[in-house]
Amino acid sequence: MSLDRSTVLAMLPCFACGDLPPEQAALVRAALDQDPELREHLAHLHGAMAACEEALGEGALGEGGGDGARPPVSVAEAPVSELERPVRPAASAPPLRVGAALLGLAAALLLSIGTAATVLGPRPVDALAPNHALAAAADAPGFITQSDPAALSIALRAAGVEPGQAGVGDLSFMGLRLVGGMKAPGDRPGSILVYERDGQRFVCQMYGGEASQGAPAALATVGGHLLRAYQAGPTSVVVWEAFGMICLFSGELPAQELLAVAIQRVGGPAAEG
Amino acid sequence: MAGPVPIEDARLISRLRAADRGALDELWVSWRAPTWAVCRGMGGEPERARALFDDIQAQLPGAVRGWSLESPVCCQLSRLVWRRLEARLELPRPAGIEASVPARTATPSRDEVARRLSRVPPELRVIYLLDVFYRCPARTLAALSGWAELEVRKARAAVAWALVAEEGP
């Protein structure tokens, strides 16, 4: 059974939200496999959600506006400092504001399991590398096997992942099948998602806070957001921060080429740095 | 309504129903940022958004005592947000929703999204924002709001396509 194109188009916004019954989602996924224009529409729908989070979410953290744009902290009026983002060192890059939904934009968050540990070396994401292999095996304690993004998101929240880090992107438009996810091990709040394509597993890691700074091989700004690319051998890693979280993307491409892919995901004209 | 309720949600709701102040703080710390974002999207001006936010925060302690153990926290909070926004902004129930698919699409910048969102009727905009910031399934939103599920899905689609429609030069 297949769907006609107009029906697929009508369902695409709900598919983008991960809110279609599994059988309908499978039909839409099949249509996406055959139709690059549909995949492009889907990417733009995801991009719009990310831009929306970016446009409206940053003020929630007390940036981009005066006191009038800042919400109260809690019902119990906890210290205002709880709402503030960590203050960057003076020498570091300007604050990055990429919507959390960008986390669902496929490759921009992917770390290649087989190479990450050797690639990262003494880099900003070095401490996160051991989690890659742990999650890729998909059998670690606490790993939730779930192929439905919405259901996994709920399960991750139930497992203690903060709502802002429990978003699960449906990357099927890139041929990536969701395997499952888990709460990030250790004390650092975060979540880990595992995807699979052609027998290879990819891991997305999202953490609160900021990445440490390091000298990148290439830089680019996209719509005011800074992406840092690190080169190590045949593989490179692009790192940026999104909505108070760290996002990672790696692949076996030269840093500049990988950066170009990341720029495409973020969207908009880029100013090379 | 939305499948099994996560055990953590059930525990939190139980504490909320028992007027556990710590539970209320826990809830708000987790959800204040998405709530503020929705208020910004609906209120436009910071002062107006702040008034909406303050209203929701003020209503929260009373609302949570009546929360069901059969629905996730996010869904019940989104219902409160939706209802308060409806009341404060006097949102009409949409008479008919047209979701036209544009011939060409593009990813909008955040400024463009903000501009386009401001042109979307608020009764539809609220659905999209609840989707983005609360991620509640349409079926759940429909059940909690009294809307038909199809209406929720159409509203979501109408706004989504309006945001990505490529405009001519």
Chai-1 contact restraints between the chains, C-beta under 6 A:
chainA,res_idxA,chainB,res_idxB,connection_type,confidence,min_distance_angstrom,max_distance_angstrom,comment,restraint_id
A,L9,B,V101,contact,1.0,0.0,6.0,A-B,restraint_1
A,P13,B,R156,contact,1.0,0.0,6.0,A-B,restraint_2
A,P13,B,A157,contact,1.0,0.0,6.0,A-B,restraint_3
A,P13,B,A160,contact,1.0,0.0,6.0,A-B,restraint_4
A,C14,B,R153,contact,1.0,0.0,6.0,A-B,restraint_5
A,C17,B,D131,contact,1.0,0.0,6.0,A-B,restraint_6
A,D19,B,P137,contact,1.0,0.0,6.0,A-B,restraint_7
A,D19,B,A138,contact,1.0,0.0,6.0,A-B,restraint_8
A,H41,B,T105,contact,1.0,0.0,6.0,A-B,restraint_9
A,H44,B,T105,contact,1.0,0.0,6.0,A-B,restraint_10
A,H44,B,A106,contact,1.0,0.0,6.0,A-B,restraint_11
A,H44,B,T107,contact,1.0,0.0,6.0,A-B,restraint_12
A,H44,B,V164,contact,1.0,0.0,6.0,A-B,restraint_13
A,L45,B,A160,contact,1.0,0.0,6.0,A-B,restraint_14
A,L45,B,V164,contact,1.0,0.0,6.0,A-B,restraint_15
A,G47,B,T107,contact,1.0,0.0,6.0,A-B,restraint_16
A,A48,B,P108,contact,1.0,0.0,6.0,A-B,restraint_17
A,A48,B,L163,contact,1.0,0.0,6.0,A-B,restraint_18
A,A48,B,V164,contact,1.0,0.0,6.0,A-B,restraint_19
A,M49,B,V132,contact,1.0,0.0,6.0,A-B,restraint_20
A,A51,B,P108,contact,1.0,0.0,6.0,A-B,restraint_21
A,A51,B,R110,contact,1.0,0.0,6.0,A-B,restraint_22
A,A51,B,V113,contact,1.0,0.0,6.0,A-B,restraint_23
A,C52,B,V113,contact,1.0,0.0,6.0,A-B,restraint_24
A,C52,B,V132,contact,1.0,0.0,6.0,A-B,restraint_25
A,E54,B,R110,contact,1.0,0.0,6.0,A-B,restraint_26
A,A55,B,R110,contact,1.0,0.0,6.0,A-B,restraint_27
A,A55,B,V113,contact,1.0,0.0,6.0,A-B,restraint_28
A,A55,B,A114,contact,1.0,0.0,6.0,A-B,restraint_29
A,L56,B,A37,contact,1.0,0.0,6.0,A-B,restraint_30
A,L56,B,R40,contact,1.0,0.0,6.0,A-B,restraint_31
A,L56,B,G41,contact,1.0,0.0,6.0,A-B,restraint_32
A,G57,B,A37,contact,1.0,0.0,6.0,A-B,restraint_33
A,G59,B,R40,contact,1.0,0.0,6.0,A-B,restraint_34
A,A60,B,A33,contact,1.0,0.0,6.0,A-B,restraint_35
A,A60,B,W36,contact,1.0,0.0,6.0,A-B,restraint_36
A,A60,B,A37,contact,1.0,0.0,6.0,A-B,restraint_37
A,G65,B,P46,contact,1.0,0.0,6.0,A-B,restraint_38
A,G68,B,P46,contact,1.0,0.0,6.0,A-B,restraint_39
A,G68,B,E47,contact,1.0,0.0,6.0,A-B,restraint_40
A,A69,B,P46,contact,1.0,0.0,6.0,A-B,restraint_41
A,P71,B,R32,contact,1.0,0.0,6.0,A-B,restraint_42
A,P71,B,W36,contact,1.0,0.0,6.0,A-B,restraint_43
A,P71,B,F53,contact,1.0,0.0,6.0,A-B,restraint_44
A,S74,B,D25,contact,1.0,0.0,6.0,A-B,restraint_45
A,S74,B,W28,contact,1.0,0.0,6.0,A-B,restraint_46
A,S74,B,V29,contact,1.0,0.0,6.0,A-B,restraint_47
A,V75,B,L24,contact,1.0,0.0,6.0,A-B,restraint_48
A,V75,B,D25,contact,1.0,0.0,6.0,A-B,restraint_49
A,V75,B,W28,contact,1.0,0.0,6.0,A-B,restraint_50
A,A76,B,D25,contact,1.0,0.0,6.0,A-B,restraint_51
A,I154,B,P6,contact,1.0,0.0,6.0,A-B,restraint_52
A,A158,B,P6,contact,1.0,0.0,6.0,A-B,restraint_53
A,A158,B,E8,contact,1.0,0.0,6.0,A-B,restraint_54
A,P163,B,S30,contact,1.0,0.0,6.0,A-B,restraint_55
A,G223,B,S109,contact,1.0,0.0,6.0,A-B,restraint_56
A,G267,B,T107,contact,1.0,0.0,6.0,A-B,restraint_57
A,G268,B,S109,contact,1.0,0.0,6.0,A-B,restraint_58
